[in-house]
Amino acid sequence: MEVPLSAAGKDSPALAHLQSVSPDACFQCNRCTAGCPLLPAMDLTPARMVHHLLLGEWEPVLRSKAIWVCVHCETCTARCPQEVDISKLLQAARVIAWRGGKVAPDQAIATYFASFLENLYLYGRSAELPLTLICKLKSENYFQDFTLGLRLIARGRLNFFSLPQGGSAYRRLYDRVRQKEAAGA
Amino acid sequence: MKRYAYYPGCSLEKMAQEYDVSFRNLCDRLGIGLEEMKDWFCCGAGMVGNISPLLGLAVPLKNLAIAHQRGLAQLVSPCAACYNQFKRAQHEVAADPKLRAELEEIIEYPLEHSVEVLHPLEMLERELDARPQLAHDGVDHLRVACYYGCLLTRPPKVVTFDNCEDPQSMDRLLRRVGIETLDWPQKTACCGAFYAMVNPSKVLELTHAILEGATQAGANAFAVACPVCHLNLDARQPEVNQTYGTNFNLPVFYFSQLMAFTQGVPAEGLGLWRHVVDPQPLLLGAPVGASAR
């Protein structure tokens, strides 16, 4: 399978490992597609994405919205009779699209992933206040789930006043990975 | 006493404290030793790996190394997403020596050891196996739909948890404490998870189907083992009712709350007030020991 290494250049074994999943065994039975809970929101079905990759066509997959709709519930991977790890293929596509600047427009979930990483760099654990703020600022979508938020605050479920400690161990790891990835490029 | 490394994870530390507190109280009651690793950090939650696959594997493995450094051979992870991250990372490095070597260098710890990662359902089944009888009072009126969700059960080759299409471990545990559980079709259906961040209406549709399935099977409550499943089924239930004109009023318990209740943990130790759908009338309303059916 021909895989574009995109802007990331020569990559770490982790990405090579992700890309090592071969779609070659797929015979288009469409079980992955039939079981996908988010299929109606996708612009490409899982089986079509696998078929594109089988033909070496990464571009339509990288530019699709479907890879950002997937919540990796793993139903496709669990049910594939040919043991194609579809979920992992889509993860590889997300990484390559992200690094190559090919994320389809208006994919709020990509913004959420980035916010999640920034928050971790600061605190090492997920913290509602900074995560919510970073994400809302990035997405400029301030009122979605507003009443849900109020309901959770009333029950003590969202605590904006305690911030986790101990981001340093995570930061060390993050910096070491960045070094590695830069050296591989 | 044997001790397990305890990795609560970010959700149990904050949003899902009721899962954390009820599980700790249950273990306390059963004499099971948990040792929280104070210096744990986020497992990556499946988010990190979408931007850096290497970091996505390094974070769970470093957390396991922290447990190993403490001399703990088994780690209990109640959040289904954390559990999945640990199992996934272990699975990937076992299959690829080159990747393993790179990760050993990054986390500054050898990976020849293996910390066994257990979900509380697995750990409790093992621990309770040898025990003859457990208390089971005051729950005769419950008819519970056990909802396992995605990340606990899939992919089967990675997590090796139960049966991925028809898991039974939560049902077995709840039945052992006298709670009736039901056969129903959506046990491992996806609730939409974090897609709610982008498109809440799609998640309401999936959640509605799960609520409908459990109701049709005759359930008067859910038992879950994942904070995200809980959030979507419980906290979004008012929106489901609003959107679909339904009047579901199904309390969503963590299995640990139900088990702890039967083992005599007082209601204050279960965090019930934190639920959106108030579970107290159903759980505490019935006279102890009496059958309401």
Interface residues (C-beta under 8 A of the other chain):
Chain A: S12 P13 A14 L15 H17 L18 P37 L38 P40 A41 V69 V71 H72 C73 E74 T75 T77 A78 E83 D85 S87 Q91 A92 R94 V95 W98 A108 I109 Y112 F113 A114 F116 L117 L120 G124 R125 S126 A127 E128 C135 Q144 D145 L148 R151 L152 R155 G156 R157 L158 N159 P164 G166 G167 A169 Y170 L173 Y174 R176 V177 K180 E181
Chain B: C10 S11 E13 K14 M15 Q17 D39 F41 C42 A45 G46 M47 V48 G49 N50 I51 S52 P53 L54 L55 G56 L57 A58 V59 K62 E92 D96 K98 L99 E102 E105 I106 I107 C150 L151 T153 R154 P155 P156 K157 C164 A189 C190 G192 A193 F194 Y195 A196 M197 V198 N199 P200 K202 L206 A235 R236 P238 E239 W273 R274 H275 V276
